[in-house]
Amino acid sequence: MGEQEIVDFLNHLATKRNVSASTQNQALSALLFLHQQFLDRKLGRLDATLRASKPVRVPVVLTRAEVRALLAHVRPPYRLMAELLYGSGLRLLECLRLRVKDIDFGYSRIVMRSGKGEKDRVTMLPGRLRQALKEHLAHAKAVHERDVQSGFGSVHLPDALQRKYPNAHRAWMWQYVFPAAKRSIDPISSRVQRHHVSEKLL
């Protein structure tokens, strides 16, 4: 099977079988891998291949009234998290991994570290959530201080910060904005500490 047969096969998938663009691309990748890695044969240009088109999807957007009705059924502290997701455009894991230091009340912004694609970005902090977030952080800080007094209060630090700043794992600024209700054993450090709220609970 040469280049022409591969082109014919991929065109057949797109025009006769009506496969999705991702399925066609997967078939092409498999054939390229077969020829290059197992048959030790480099293929020529496959410009005549017809690409399966991705369907255009119209996004579903809730009205303000629908959003208010939805949020009214979410219990604290998950409601505050849902409001942050809606008002700031945070992704779920970005919200769960927020640290205290990432909330900038002075500039009304949230600094997201190592988000999608390991990129940092800045998003807005909705004005109507400032007071609720401050009250939530005051409660979280009280829990953290009790943990510290009991000999705990640690949190997981990213990358090599643990070695660079040996005591930072107990600092308030590094704590999660939405800590878990219970302490658990960190599998890496073997310390008893608080992780962030699990996405399985949401």
N, C-alpha and C positions, 0 to 999 in steps of 0.2 A: 504494500500500500504506500503510494507516494503522496506528493503534495496535492495533486488534483483529487485523488480519492478522499483525502482528509477534508478538502474544501467542500466536495460534494456531500460528505457525511454531515458536516457542520451546517451546511445550507439546508439539508434535509431535516435536521433537528429544528431549525428556525422556521422553515416554511411549511413543512408537512406535520411535524409532531407538535408544533406550537409550544416548545419548551420555554422556560423563563431564561432571561439573559444569564443569570448565575449558573443554571444547569448547562447551558452551551459553553460558557467559559470554563466550567469544571471539566467538560469533555475535552476541550482543547488543551487544557493543562495536563490532563491524563495522557493524551496522545503525545504531547511534546516530551513529557517525562519518559514515556515508553521508548520513544525513538532515541532520545539523547542519553539516557542512563542504561538502558538494557540492550538496545540495538546498535548503540554507538554510531548513530547516524544523525547528522544535523539536517534539519528541514530547511527548505528555501522559504521564500515569502508566501504568505497566505492571504494576500490582499483581496482575493476574490471572495473571501468568506463574508456571508451576510450575517450581520449581527442581530440577534434577537433583541427587540426593543423592550425596555422596561416600561410597564404601564404607569401612567400618570395618576397618582392618587390625590384626591382632594382631602386635605387635613380636616379632622373633626375638631372644631373649636367650641368650647362651652361658653354660654353667655354668662354675664356677671351674676345673674340670678341663679343660674345652675351651679356656678362655683360656690356661691354663698350657701346654697342648699346642701351641696356636697360636704363642705367644710363643717357645717353645723352638726353633722353626724360623726365627726372624727373627734375622739377623746384626747385630752391632754396626756403627755406632751406632744403626741403625734400630730395634733392639730397645728401647733406652731411650726412643726417641721413641714407639714403640707402647705401651710401659708408661705413659708420660705421658698419651697419648690415653685409655687405658683408665682409669687411676687418677685423672686430674684432670678428665676430661670436656672436654678441649680439642678444638676442631675442628682438622682437619689443617693449614690455613693458619695458624691461631693458633699451633700448635706450631712450625711452620717459621719464623715471624716473631718468635719469642721473642728478647728481648734479655737480656743478662746482668743488667741492672738490674731486670728483671721478676721475677727469682727472689728471693724473700724467705725465706731460711733461718730468720731469727729468729722470724717468725710462721708458718712452714710454709705459705706461700701463694704463688700465682703471680698477678701482676697483668697482666691482658690488656688491652692498649691498642688502641683502634680496631678492635674485633672486628666481628662481624656487626652491620650497621646503624650502623657507626662508633661503637659504644658501648664504654665501658670496663667491665670486670667483674673480680671477684676469685674465684679458685677455689683449692682446697686443693692442697698439695704432699704427695703420699703419703710417709709416714715411711720406708717401705722403699726409696724411691728416692733419699733424701737423699745417702747415701754415694756411690752410683753417679753421681749428678749432679755432686757435688763433684769426683770423679775425672775425669769428662768435661770439666768446666770447667777443671780444672788443665791438661789436655792442650790444650784449645782456647786457653787463655791463653799457653801456651808457643809454639804456632803463631803466635799474634798478635804476640808479642814478636819472633819471628824475622822476621815480615813487616815490623814497624816498623824493625828494624835494617837491613833490606834496602831501606828507602825506601818501603815500601808500608804496609799496616795500616789502610787506609781502609775505611769502610763507608757504605752509603747512609743518609742521615738523613731522617726524615719531615718533610713540610711545609716551613716556613721555618727550621728549626733550623740548617741549614747557614750561613745568613746571620747568624743571631743568635749562634751559637757556632762560629766559623770553624775551631777546632781539635778540636771534639768528634768529628769523624768518625774520629779515630784513638784516642779514649779507649776503654779496656777495657769500661766499663759499657755502651757503645752497640753493642758487637759482638754478632753473632748467637750464640745458644746452640749452634745446629747449623750451623756455617759450611760452605760448599762446600769440597770437597777442593782445588780449583784456583782461582786468581785469574782474574778476567775483567774486560773493559772495561765500565764503567757507561755506558749510552747517553746518560744525561742529563748527567753531569759529565765524561765521557770519561776518568775516572780508572781506573787498574788497581786493583781491590779485590776483596774476597771478598763474594759474595752468600750467602744462606742455601741450604741443601740444596734441590735442585729437587724438586717434588712428582712429577715424571715418574720419579724414581728409586725412588719408594715403591710 
